Amino acid sequence: MAAAALKSPAENNPPSRNARARKAHHVVSTSPPPPSSSTSNGHHQAALPRDAGSACGNSNSTSHLGSGSSAVNGKGRPQALGEVSTASSSSLHKGHSPVSHLTNDTLSFWHYAIIAGLVYISHATYPGSGLAIGEAGMSLWHVWYFGWITALSTGLGTLPFAVVTEMNKWWLGVSNACAAGMMLAASSSLVYEGMALDDSAYVLHHGPCLVPQAVRVLLGLLGGLLFIVSTKRLLDQHEDVKVAGLDGLEARKVLLLIFVMTLHSFTEGVGIGVSFGGDKGAKLGVFISLTLAVHNVPEGLAVALVLVPKGVNKWKTALWSIFTSLPQPLMAVPAYCFVESFIPFLPVGLGFAAGAMLWVAIFELLADAVEDTASMLVTGGVGALSFAAMMAVQVYLKEEA
């Protein structure tokens, strides 16, 4: 009796059925979330801690809220519980990194000014009908203008990216492998040109050169390799390098590529000037210039395949491609005026450019391609196909000559 008297009023009056139901609902609503939540399509997503989404920097991560609650996705609409954003789900299903947009910056006033300057130079330096092309030679304006056209044609290599808006990491590796194959083909062509250079005009007036052409090409090749390695070490010491809207390691890689492509254009410009000043006169020079213009399009594509996937604006990429070929008209004129003086050094220059391109293609582009594609087979296959295609174009152009 005493124990019964000590019971609380709540124990003496057990709760009603409605009270028990309300208490059970309260317990369920405040209980921890289940380990996984089911999506509308039947897939399951592992639950994360409440702050996991913010810690990972993912604005589309879902959190377990109370009944009737929802997260807000990146599109500004409520995101259903367990819903995954389209880009993330597609990248997870493909097994590659999320898709990235290729253009992330805009043109400034100076970029528009450069474009206007290119158009003005093209119009102002046009030789016109008053300077006719002769059989034995032509004016300096003709030599300049044909070199200028070859430089502008490099920008056409960006055209394929006019219809491409997105690219994931795997395709970035494929583009690097393709660019590497093209650069290896261009390097091989430079070595061949140095070996097969016709120096009869120099030999006729000055006698044979003391150093054979093959040795000069080899010396230039080794010099190019050593020079580009030294340049890369110098760039690695400056981590704050910025170029084309990029910084850090990506900026140094792009700067090295642009530097190498610009370097080899010096030798091509000398080749244009020498061809105009040779025994065959203007006809050979015109054909060599047009051949180089066609040859420059895939070289511009090689530059675009590296810059555009990194987020560089397509118009900026076209300008950078043209920039890499500007030495062609600049070197064509002095080479035309002093053709006999340039001929002995041309094999060295061709080998030098070939060595620099060889190093960048193998140790930069191919290395990045293997890392991005995670497949030696894919990298080797794409590189071999682009190498074969570039060589086929060069062989065809040489046969037409």
SEKEVO-149884 format. One line per field, with one value per residue (C-alpha): residue in one letter; x, z, y. Coordinates in steps of 0.5 Angstrom, whole numbers, m for minus. Layout:
N
res <- [A;...]
xx <- [X;...]
zz <- [Z;...]
yy <- [Y;...]
This chain:
401
res <- [M;A;A;A;A;L;K;S;P;A;E;N;N;P;P;S;R;N;A;R;A;R;K;A;H;H;V;V;S;T;S;P;P;P;P;S;S;S;T;S;N;G;H;H;Q;A;A;L;P;R;D;A;G;S;A;C;G;N;S;N;S;T;S;H;L;G;S;G;S;S;A;V;N;G;K;G;R;P;Q;A;L;G;E;V;S;T;A;S;S;S;S;L;H;K;G;H;S;P;V;S;H;L;T;N;D;T;L;S;F;W;H;Y;A;I;I;A;G;L;V;Y;I;S;H;A;T;Y;P;G;S;G;L;A;I;G;E;A;G;M;S;L;W;H;V;W;Y;F;G;W;I;T;A;L;S;T;G;L;G;T;L;P;F;A;V;V;T;E;M;N;K;W;W;L;G;V;S;N;A;C;A;A;G;M;M;L;A;A;S;S;S;L;V;Y;E;G;M;A;L;D;D;S;A;Y;V;L;H;H;G;P;C;L;V;P;Q;A;V;R;V;L;L;G;L;L;G;G;L;L;F;I;V;S;T;K;R;L;L;D;Q;H;E;D;V;K;V;A;G;L;D;G;L;E;A;R;K;V;L;L;L;I;F;V;M;T;L;H;S;F;T;E;G;V;G;I;G;V;S;F;G;G;D;K;G;A;K;L;G;V;F;I;S;L;T;L;A;V;H;N;V;P;E;G;L;A;V;A;L;V;L;V;P;K;G;V;N;K;W;K;T;A;L;W;S;I;F;T;S;L;P;Q;P;L;M;A;V;P;A;Y;C;F;V;E;S;F;I;P;F;L;P;V;G;L;G;F;A;A;G;A;M;L;W;V;A;I;F;E;L;L;A;D;A;V;E;D;T;A;S;M;L;V;T;G;G;V;G;A;L;S;F;A;A;M;M;A;V;Q;V;Y;L;K;E;E;A]
xx <- [0;6;9;3;2;9;7;6;0;2;3;m3;m7;m3;m3;m9;m8;m7;m2;2;1;4;10;12;11;16;21;21;21;27;31;38;37;38;44;42;36;32;32;26;29;31;39;41;46;50;48;54;55;51;57;60;57;60;67;67;65;59;53;49;50;44;42;37;32;25;19;17;24;29;35;37;41;45;40;36;30;29;33;29;32;37;37;44;46;46;54;56;52;54;61;60;57;63;68;72;72;66;65;68;66;72;71;71;73;72;76;78;79;86;84;79;85;90;84;83;91;91;86;89;96;93;90;95;101;97;102;97;97;103;108;107;111;117;120;127;124;119;119;120;112;111;116;113;105;106;110;104;99;102;102;95;93;95;89;84;87;82;76;74;73;67;62;65;63;65;71;72;79;79;78;83;88;86;87;94;96;93;98;104;103;103;109;113;111;113;119;121;120;124;130;129;129;135;138;136;137;139;146;148;147;152;157;157;160;163;165;163;161;167;161;157;149;148;152;150;143;145;148;142;138;142;142;135;134;139;136;128;131;134;128;123;128;128;120;120;123;118;111;107;108;101;99;93;88;92;97;102;103;98;101;108;106;102;108;113;109;108;115;117;112;114;121;120;117;123;126;120;121;128;125;120;125;131;126;124;131;133;135;127;125;118;114;118;117;110;109;113;109;102;105;107;100;97;102;100;93;94;100;95;90;96;96;88;88;92;90;82;81;84;79;82;78;77;79;85;87;87;91;96;96;97;103;107;107;109;116;115;114;119;124;122;125;132;133;131;135;141;140;147;148;143;143;149;146;139;140;142;136;132;135;134;127;126;130;125;119;121;122;116;112;114;116;110;104;105;106;100;96;98;96;89;87;90;91;98;94;89;95;99;94;91;99;100;94;95;103;101;96;100;106;101;99;107;109;103;105;112;110;106;112]
zz <- [0;2;m5;m9;m5;m7;m15;m19;m22;m29;m27;m23;m30;m36;m42;m47;m54;m58;m53;m54;m62;m61;m57;m62;m68;m64;m63;m70;m72;m68;m69;m73;m81;m84;m87;m94;m97;m103;m110;m114;m119;m114;m113;m106;m104;m98;m92;m90;m84;m84;m85;m91;m96;m94;m92;m99;m103;m106;m107;m110;m104;m101;m93;m89;m87;m84;m87;m93;m93;m99;m101;m107;m112;m117;m122;m117;m116;m110;m110;m108;m103;m106;m113;m116;m121;m128;m129;m123;m124;m132;m129;m124;m129;m134;m129;m131;m128;m128;m135;m135;m140;m145;m144;m137;m139;m144;m149;m146;m150;m152;m155;m159;m161;m163;m167;m171;m171;m175;m180;m181;m182;m187;m191;m191;m193;m199;m205;m210;m217;m218;m215;m220;m219;m223;m226;m222;m216;m213;m208;m201;m200;m203;m199;m193;m195;m196;m190;m186;m189;m187;m180;m180;m183;m176;m173;m177;m172;m167;m172;m169;m162;m165;m164;m158;m151;m146;m145;m139;m136;m141;m147;m145;m144;m152;m154;m151;m154;m161;m160;m158;m165;m169;m166;m166;m174;m174;m171;m176;m182;m179;m178;m185;m188;m185;m188;m195;m195;m202;m201;m208;m208;m202;m205;m212;m209;m202;m203;m199;m192;m187;m183;m186;m186;m182;m176;m176;m175;m170;m166;m167;m164;m158;m157;m157;m152;m147;m149;m147;m141;m138;m140;m136;m130;m130;m131;m125;m120;m122;m119;m120;m128;m131;m138;m142;m136;m133;m127;m123;m126;m132;m134;m134;m139;m143;m144;m145;m151;m154;m153;m157;m163;m163;m164;m169;m173;m174;m178;m182;m184;m186;m190;m194;m195;m198;m202;m205;m206;m209;m216;m218;m216;m214;m216;m211;m206;m207;m207;m201;m197;m199;m197;m190;m189;m190;m185;m180;m179;m176;m172;m170;m168;m164;m160;m159;m157;m151;m149;m150;m146;m140;m140;m145;m149;m156;m159;m155;m157;m164;m162;m159;m165;m169;m165;m165;m172;m173;m173;m180;m184;m179;m181;m189;m191;m188;m190;m197;m197;m195;m197;m198;m191;m188;m192;m188;m181;m183;m182;m175;m174;m176;m171;m166;m167;m168;m161;m157;m160;m159;m151;m150;m154;m150;m143;m143;m147;m147;m140;m138;m143;m140;m133;m136;m140;m135;m141;m145;m150;m151;m151;m156;m161;m161;m161;m167;m171;m171;m172;m178;m181;m180;m184;m189;m190;m190;m195;m200;m200;m201;m207;m210;m210]
yy <- [0;5;3;4;11;13;13;19;21;20;13;12;15;12;16;15;12;19;21;15;16;24;21;16;21;26;20;18;26;27;20;20;20;13;11;11;15;12;16;16;12;7;8;9;15;14;19;24;28;35;39;34;38;45;41;38;45;41;46;40;35;33;33;29;34;33;31;35;39;39;42;47;45;49;51;55;50;46;39;33;28;24;28;28;34;32;34;30;24;23;24;18;14;15;14;21;28;32;36;43;48;51;58;61;68;74;79;85;92;90;83;87;92;86;83;90;91;84;86;93;90;85;91;96;91;88;89;91;90;95;90;84;78;77;70;72;75;79;85;85;87;80;76;80;79;71;70;74;70;63;66;68;61;58;61;57;51;53;53;45;48;53;47;44;47;42;37;32;30;24;28;33;27;25;32;32;26;29;35;31;27;33;36;29;29;37;35;29;34;39;34;32;39;40;34;35;42;45;49;49;57;58;52;56;62;60;53;47;48;45;42;37;38;32;34;41;38;34;40;44;38;37;45;45;40;43;50;47;44;50;54;49;49;57;57;52;57;62;59;66;66;68;67;67;67;61;61;56;49;50;57;54;48;53;58;53;50;57;59;52;53;61;58;53;59;63;57;57;64;63;58;62;68;63;60;66;68;61;60;58;65;67;61;56;62;62;55;54;60;56;50;52;56;49;46;51;50;43;47;52;46;43;49;50;42;44;51;51;45;49;54;59;63;61;68;68;61;64;70;66;61;67;69;63;64;71;70;67;74;77;73;72;79;79;72;74;80;76;69;66;68;64;58;55;56;54;46;48;52;47;42;47;47;40;38;43;41;33;35;38;33;27;30;35;33;25;25;29;25;18;21;24;18;13;9;8;4;10;15;11;10;17;20;15;17;24;23;19;24;30;26;24;32;34;28;30;37;35;31;37;41]
